[in-house]
Amino acid sequence: LMGRREALRAVHFPKDGEELKRARYRLAFSELYLIQCGLLLIKKQSQQTRLGIRHQPNGKLVKAVLSGLPFTLTHDQQQAWQEIYRDMERTVPMRRLVQGDVGSGKTVIAMLALVKTVASGWQGAMMAPTEILAAQHYENLSAKLAPLGIRVGYLSGHLTPRERREMHEAIARHEVDIVIGTHALIQDDVHFARLGLVITDEQHRFGIAQRAALEKKGAHVPDVLVMTATPIPRTMTLTVYGDLDVSLIRELPPGRQPIRTFVRRPDRRPLIYQYVRSQIEAGRQAYVVCPLIEMNEESDLPSAEEVYDELRYGIFRGIPCGLVHGKLAPAEKERVMQDFYADKIKLLVSTTVIEVGVNVPNASIMVIEHAERFGLAQLHQLRGRIGRGSYASYCILVSEGKTENARERLRIMATVSDGFKLAEEDLRLRGPGQFFGSMQHGLPDLKIARVPEDIAILLEAHKAAEATLTSQGDLDFIRPILVLQYKERFQHIMEN
């Protein structure tokens, strides 16, 4: 590699194209190499310097849960489960990411892992990003596991001080086997008696530091399982989740209805909403998603508030409608979502707050206003809110599609339903900056390297970082550089 000083000069004042290329390679390589060293060091420290928990082989309890499922696991689910339980049976702490498309059945795998830790005499914790998602996980797991004698607890910011105190005491005394909760799980006053497994759902909503805080809740190093429904191209998982092993679930479980997606111009809105009303009258529920919360002087787009008023006083008069957006007080947002979940609200007007969300099998239709304002990954996440029951489901993208890029994006959305293919297309259309930015909470920003264009450099850097970590001398040399370069970004690498 060219020297650093020489590369910095050459990248600004190159003698020729060849020198510029070599200089850029040198700088991009060192940037990616340092990030890979940081991520691999996190992995090495959790796996090698601290002894993990060795879970027992799958016994009666796990078999009882598997045989009680109303369906057979898909091939991908079986593969992911096999990778997880083998990890859990080793003394090296598990650090695994389960990446599955919307509705691919990751929760079942999480449940099996939680049951396995309980069967081995440990406690499990599962952290979800929203109250409503945590509550839903709690209801589902309680219904399935309570009959087997497994005690499931719930912890959130909405509990009264007394309820919270009682739950904290139950967790500390091992009177609860599995705790489902929100960020409340990582508060200082939560102490587990025997924490054996930590699961975080929708990982991109939590930074590395939050994940680490939950891992430190027990006296032993727990196994860690991370789940995300945000498909990331395979080559990028190295950069975003370089400290984790990856399991993929691509198949959808049998019985899931395909979602038919249509692109329509705004002049078709009366017909679209007439159709939505007929679906609601047939017993279904519907979402309407808008890009803005309230009126905005710089934009002529109708806001969620305006659309809500227009619909409930207009074509949906007499039908229970609800409005949910990020500026609502959490308790109000929770109440509206709960009413929609309970079928008291038939039409929910929303911003993207429903992107990570509730499972409402009865919701079979979604209208996305000004769909050109959303990226492909976000549209796919939104669309994943429907098609969860046994009813035919429809997603209608309303857009004028003025630019070629917007038209292309919506055309792809209407024809491709595989989230992994969409992620590749999203990367191609939007460029890595935006895509990468939304994925890497807690990771350092890239200044010169470009993913995915620099994938070849990334793979070289990954190999070099692996070699560095096998040599104590190289590791001692690189550690202070990581501290200088990234400071608190990789702070918890340095804590041990």
C-alpha positions in Angstrom: 0.0 0.0 0.0 1.0 3.6 -0.7 2.1 5.5 2.5 -0.7 7.5 4.2 1.0 10.9 3.8 1.7 10.2 0.2 -1.9 9.0 -0.4 -3.3 12.1 1.1 -1.2 14.3 -1.2 -1.9 12.2 -4.2 -5.6 12.1 -3.7 -5.7 15.9 -3.9 -2.9 16.5 -6.4 -2.4 13.3 -8.4 0.3 13.1 -11.1 -2.0 10.9 -13.2 -5.1 8.8 -13.1 -3.1 5.7 -12.0 -1.7 7.5 -8.9 -5.2 8.8 -8.0 -6.5 5.3 -8.1 -3.7 3.9 -5.9 -4.2 6.8 -3.4 -7.9 6.3 -3.2 -7.5 2.5 -2.7 -5.0 3.1 0.1 -7.4 5.5 2.0 -10.5 3.5 1.4 -8.7 0.3 2.5 -7.5 1.8 5.7 -11.0 3.2 6.5 -12.7 -0.2 5.9 -9.9 -2.1 7.6 -10.3 -0.1 10.8 -14.0 -0.6 10.9 -13.6 -4.3 10.3 -10.9 -4.5 13.1 -13.4 -2.7 15.5 -16.3 -5.1 14.6 -14.2 -8.2 14.8 -12.6 -7.1 18.1 -16.1 -6.8 19.6 -16.9 -10.3 18.4 -13.5 -11.7 19.6 -13.9 -10.1 23.0 -17.4 -11.4 23.6 -16.5 -14.9 22.3 -13.0 -15.6 23.5 -12.1 -13.5 26.5 -15.3 -14.3 28.4 -16.7 -17.8 28.8 -20.2 -18.2 27.6 -23.1 -20.4 28.6 -23.3 -23.9 27.4 -27.0 -24.8 26.9 -28.2 -28.3 27.1 -29.2 -30.3 23.9 -32.9 -29.8 22.9 -35.1 -31.7 25.3 -38.8 -32.3 26.0 -39.7 -28.7 26.4 -38.3 -27.6 23.0 -39.8 -30.7 21.3 -43.2 -29.9 22.9 -43.2 -26.4 21.5 -42.1 -27.7 18.0 -44.8 -30.4 18.0 -47.4 -27.9 19.2 -46.9 -25.5 16.2 -49.9 -25.4 13.8 -47.4 -25.6 10.9 -44.1 -27.2 9.9 -41.0 -24.9 9.8 -39.9 -23.9 6.3 -36.5 -25.1 5.1 -34.9 -21.7 5.9 -36.5 -21.6 9.4 -35.1 -25.1 10.1 -31.7 -24.1 8.9 -31.7 -20.9 11.0 -32.9 -22.8 14.1 -30.2 -25.5 13.6 -27.5 -22.8 13.4 -28.9 -21.1 16.6 -29.2 -24.2 18.8 -25.7 -25.4 17.8 -24.3 -22.0 18.7 -26.2 -22.1 22.1 -24.7 -25.5 22.9 -21.2 -24.2 22.6 -19.3 -22.5 25.4 -18.4 -19.6 23.0 -21.1 -16.9 23.4 -23.5 -16.8 20.4 -23.6 -13.6 18.5 -26.0 -14.2 15.6 -28.2 -12.1 13.3 -31.4 -13.6 11.9 -32.2 -11.7 8.8 -35.7 -12.5 7.4 -38.0 -10.7 5.1 -41.2 -9.2 6.5 -43.5 -12.1 7.6 -40.9 -14.8 7.1 -41.5 -16.2 10.6 -38.5 -15.0 12.7 -40.6 -14.8 15.9 -41.1 -18.6 16.0 -37.3 -19.1 15.9 -36.9 -16.5 18.7 -39.5 -18.4 20.7 -37.7 -21.7 20.3 -34.4 -20.1 21.4 -36.1 -18.6 24.5 -37.6 -22.0 25.4 -34.2 -23.6 25.0 -32.6 -21.2 27.5 -35.4 -21.7 30.0 -35.1 -25.5 29.6 -31.4 -25.2 30.5 -32.3 -23.3 33.7 -31.6 -19.8 32.5 -33.7 -16.7 31.8 -34.4 -15.1 28.4 -34.9 -11.4 27.5 -36.4 -10.0 24.3 -36.3 -6.3 23.5 -38.6 -4.7 20.9 -38.4 -1.1 19.7 -42.1 -0.1 20.4 -44.5 -0.7 23.2 -47.1 -2.1 20.8 -44.7 -4.7 19.3 -43.4 -5.7 22.7 -47.0 -6.1 24.0 -47.8 -8.2 21.0 -44.8 -10.5 21.5 -45.8 -10.8 25.1 -49.4 -11.8 24.3 -48.3 -14.3 21.7 -45.6 -15.9 23.8 -47.7 -16.0 27.0 -50.5 -17.8 25.1 -48.2 -20.5 23.7 -45.8 -21.0 26.7 -47.9 -20.5 29.8 -49.6 -23.9 29.3 -46.1 -25.4 29.4 -45.4 -23.8 32.8 -43.1 -21.2 31.4 -43.5 -17.8 33.2 -43.5 -14.9 30.8 -43.2 -11.3 32.1 -43.7 -7.9 30.5 -41.7 -4.7 31.2 -42.3 -1.3 29.7 -42.3 2.4 30.6 -46.1 2.3 30.8 -46.3 0.2 33.9 -47.1 1.9 37.1 -44.1 2.4 39.5 -45.6 -0.4 41.7 -46.0 -2.9 38.7 -42.5 -2.1 37.5 -41.0 -2.6 41.0 -42.8 -6.0 41.3 -41.5 -7.1 37.9 -38.0 -6.0 38.8 -38.1 -8.1 41.9 -39.6 -11.1 40.1 -36.8 -10.9 37.5 -34.1 -10.6 40.2 -35.5 -13.6 42.1 -35.9 -15.8 38.9 -39.7 -15.9 39.4 -40.0 -15.0 35.7 -38.4 -17.1 33.0 -38.8 -14.9 29.9 -39.1 -11.1 30.0 -40.4 -9.2 27.0 -40.0 -5.4 27.0 -38.9 -2.2 25.4 -35.9 0.0 26.3 -37.1 -0.4 29.9 -35.1 -3.7 29.9 -31.8 -1.8 29.8 -32.5 0.6 32.7 -30.0 0.4 35.6 -32.4 -1.0 38.1 -33.1 -4.2 36.1 -31.1 -7.2 37.3 -31.5 -10.8 36.1 -30.9 -13.8 38.3 -29.6 -16.0 35.5 -29.7 -14.3 32.1 -28.9 -16.8 29.4 -30.2 -15.3 26.2 -30.8 -11.8 24.9 -32.9 -11.2 21.8 -33.2 -7.8 20.1 -36.0 -7.4 17.5 -35.6 -4.9 14.7 -31.9 -4.4 15.4 -31.5 -1.3 13.2 -33.7 0.6 15.7 -31.1 -0.1 18.5 -27.5 1.1 18.5 -24.6 -1.3 19.3 -24.3 0.4 22.7 -27.9 -0.4 23.6 -27.4 -4.0 22.6 -24.3 -4.2 24.7 -26.2 -2.7 27.7 -28.7 -5.5 27.6 -25.9 -8.1 27.3 -24.3 -6.9 30.6 -27.5 -7.5 32.6 -26.4 -10.9 33.9 -23.4 -12.3 35.8 -22.5 -14.6 32.8 -22.1 -13.6 29.2 -25.5 -14.4 27.6 -26.0 -15.7 24.1 -27.1 -12.9 21.8 -29.7 -13.2 18.9 -30.5 -10.2 16.8 -33.4 -10.1 14.4 -34.2 -7.7 11.6 -36.8 -7.6 8.8 -34.7 -5.1 6.9 -33.1 -7.1 4.1 -29.5 -6.1 3.5 -27.5 -7.3 0.4 -25.3 -10.1 1.5 -22.1 -8.2 0.8 -23.1 -5.3 3.1 -23.9 -7.4 6.1 -20.1 -7.6 6.6 -20.0 -3.8 7.1 -23.2 -3.3 9.0 -23.2 -6.4 11.1 -19.5 -7.4 11.0 -19.5 -8.5 14.6 -22.3 -11.1 14.1 -22.7 -14.4 12.3 -25.7 -14.3 9.9 -28.7 -16.6 9.3 -31.0 -15.9 6.4 -34.7 -16.7 6.2 -35.9 -16.0 2.6 -38.9 -18.3 2.2 -42.3 -17.1 3.4 -44.4 -19.7 5.4 -47.1 -21.5 3.4 -50.5 -19.9 3.5 -49.2 -16.3 3.4 -51.2 -14.5 0.8 -49.2 -12.7 -1.9 -49.7 -8.9 -1.8 -50.8 -7.5 -5.2 -49.2 -4.1 -5.7 -50.5 -1.4 -8.1 -49.3 2.0 -9.1 -52.1 4.6 -9.8 -52.1 8.3 -10.6 -53.7 10.8 -8.1 -56.8 11.4 -10.4 -57.8 7.8 -9.6 -58.1 8.5 -5.8 -62.0 8.6 -5.7 -62.1 5.1 -7.3 -59.3 3.8 -5.1 -61.1 5.0 -1.9 -64.4 3.7 -3.1 -62.8 0.3 -3.4 -61.2 0.6 0.1 -64.6 1.4 1.5 -66.1 -1.7 -0.1 -63.3 -3.9 1.5 -63.9 -2.4 4.9 -67.7 -3.1 4.5 -66.8 -6.7 3.7 -65.1 -6.9 7.1 -61.5 -6.0 6.4 -59.3 -3.1 7.7 -57.1 -0.7 5.8 -54.1 1.6 6.2 -53.5 4.9 4.4 -49.9 6.1 4.7 -48.8 9.7 4.1 -45.3 11.2 4.0 -46.0 14.3 6.1 -47.6 14.7 9.6 -48.9 18.3 9.3 -49.2 21.1 6.8 -45.9 22.5 5.6 -45.4 25.8 3.9 -42.5 24.5 1.8 -44.5 21.5 0.5 -47.8 21.2 -1.3 -48.2 17.6 -0.3 -51.3 16.8 1.7 -50.4 15.9 5.3 -51.6 12.9 7.3 -53.8 15.3 9.4 -55.4 16.7 6.2 -55.9 13.3 4.6 -57.4 12.0 7.9 -60.0 14.9 8.1 -60.8 14.6 4.3 -61.5 10.9 4.5 -63.4 10.6 7.8 -65.7 13.5 6.9 -65.9 12.4 3.3 -66.0 9.0 1.7 -65.5 7.2 5.0 -68.1 9.0 7.0 -69.7 6.6 9.5 -66.6 4.3 9.5 -64.3 4.4 12.6 -61.1 6.1 11.5 -57.9 6.7 13.5 -54.8 8.8 13.0 -51.3 7.9 14.2 -48.0 9.8 13.7 -44.6 10.4 15.4 -45.7 13.7 17.1 -48.5 12.1 19.1 -47.8 11.4 22.8 -46.7 7.8 23.2 -49.7 6.9 25.2 -52.1 8.3 22.6 -50.2 6.5 19.8 -50.4 3.3 21.7 -54.1 3.7 22.3 -54.9 4.2 18.6 -52.7 1.3 17.5 -54.3 -0.9 20.2 -57.8 0.1 18.9 -56.8 -0.8 15.3 -55.4 -4.1 16.5 -58.6 -4.8 18.4 -60.7 -4.0 15.2 -62.3 -0.9 16.8 -60.7 1.3 14.2 -61.3 0.2 10.6 -59.2 2.7 8.7 -55.9 3.9 10.0 -54.3 7.0 8.6 -50.6 7.0 9.4 -47.1 8.2 8.7 -44.2 5.7 8.6 -44.5 5.0 12.4 -46.3 1.8 11.4 -43.2 0.6 9.5 -42.0 -1.6 12.4 -45.2 -2.8 13.6 -48.2 -4.6 14.7 -49.5 -7.8 13.3 -53.1 -7.2 12.2 -54.2 -10.2 10.1 -57.5 -8.5 9.3 -55.8 -5.6 7.5 -55.7 -6.5 3.9 -55.4 -3.2 2.0 -52.9 -0.3 2.1 -52.9 3.0 0.1 -49.6 4.9 0.1 -50.0 8.5 -0.9 -47.1 10.2 -2.7 -45.3 6.9 -2.9 -42.5 8.5 -4.8 -41.4 10.1 -1.5 -40.3 6.7 0.0 -37.3 4.5 -0.7 -37.9 0.9 -1.9 -36.8 -0.6 1.5 -39.3 1.6 3.3 -42.1 0.9 0.9 -41.4 -2.8 1.4 -41.5 -2.5 5.2 -44.8 -0.6 5.0 -46.3 -3.1 2.5 -45.4 -5.9 5.0 -48.0 -4.6 7.4 -50.7 -6.3 5.2 -51.0 -9.8 3.8 -50.6 -11.3 7.3 -54.0 -13.1 7.3 -55.8 -15.5 4.9 -57.3 -12.7 2.8 -56.2 -11.5 -0.6 -54.2 -8.2 0.0 -53.7 -5.1 -2.1 -51.1 -2.3 -1.9 -51.9 0.8 -4.0 -49.1 3.3 -4.6 -50.6 6.7 -5.5 -48.0 8.8 -7.4 -47.6 11.2 -10.2 -44.1 9.8 -10.7 -42.6 12.9 -12.3 -39.0 11.7 -12.5 -37.7 8.7 -14.4 -36.1 7.4 -11.1 -39.4 7.6 -9.2 -41.2 5.8 -12.0 -38.5 3.1 -12.1 -38.7 2.7 -8.3 -42.5 2.2 -8.3 -42.3 -0.1 -11.3 -39.9 -2.4 -9.4 -42.1 -2.2 -6.3 -45.1 -3.4 -8.3 -43.3 -6.3 -9.8 -40.9 -7.5 -7.1 -42.0 -8.9 -3.8 -38.7 -10.4 -2.5 -37.2 -8.0 0.0 -33.6 -9.1 -0.7 -34.0 -8.4 -4.4 -35.6 -5.0 -3.5 -32.6 -4.2 -1.2 -30.2 -4.8 -4.1 -32.3 -2.6 -6.4 -32.6 0.1 -3.6 -28.8 0.1 -3.3 -28.4 0.5 -7.1 -31.0 3.3 -7.4 -30.3 5.4 -4.2 -26.6 4.9 -3.9 -24.9 3.6 -0.8 -24.8 6.8 1.2 -28.5 7.0 2.0 -28.9 3.2 2.2 -25.9 2.8 4.5 -26.8 5.8 6.6 -30.2 4.3 7.7 -28.6 1.0 8.6 -25.6 1.8 10.7 -26.7 3.3 14.0 -23.7 3.3 16.2 -21.2 2.6 13.4 -18.6 5.1 12.2 -19.4 7.0 9.0 -17.5 6.3 5.8 -15.5 9.3 4.5 -13.9 7.9 1.3 -14.9 4.3 0.9 -18.1 3.6 -1.0 -20.2 0.5 -0.4 -21.1 -1.4 -2.5 -18.7 -0.1 -5.2 -15.8 -0.9 -3.0 -16.9 -4.4 -2.1 -13.6 -5.9 -3.4 -11.7 -3.6 -1.1 -14.0 -4.4 1.8 -13.4 -8.1 1.4 -9.6 -7.5 1.3 -9.9 -5.3 4.4 -12.0 -8.0 6.2 -9.3 -10.6 5.4 -6.6 -8.3 6.7 -8.5 -7.5 9.8 -9.0 -11.2 10.5 -5.2 -11.7 10.2 -4.6 -8.8 12.5 -6.7 -10.3 15.2 -4.7 -13.5 15.2 -1.5 -11.7 16.1 -1.2 -10.2 19.6 1.5 -7.7 18.4 -0.7 -6.4 15.5 -3.7 -6.2 17.9 -1.7 -4.1 20.5 -0.6 -1.8 17.6 -4.1 -1.3 16.2 -6.1 -0.9 19.5 -4.9 2.7 20.3 -5.5 3.7 16.7 -9.1 2.5 17.0 -9.5 4.5 20.2 -8.2 7.6 18.5 -10.1 7.2 15.3 -13.6 6.3 16.7 -13.5 7.3 20.4 -16.9 6.5 21.9 -18.2 4.8 18.7 -16.4 1.7 19.7 -16.0 2.6 23.3 -17.2 -0.7 24.7 -14.5 -2.6 22.8 -12.0 -1.0 25.1 -13.9 -1.6 28.4 -12.3 -5.0 28.9 
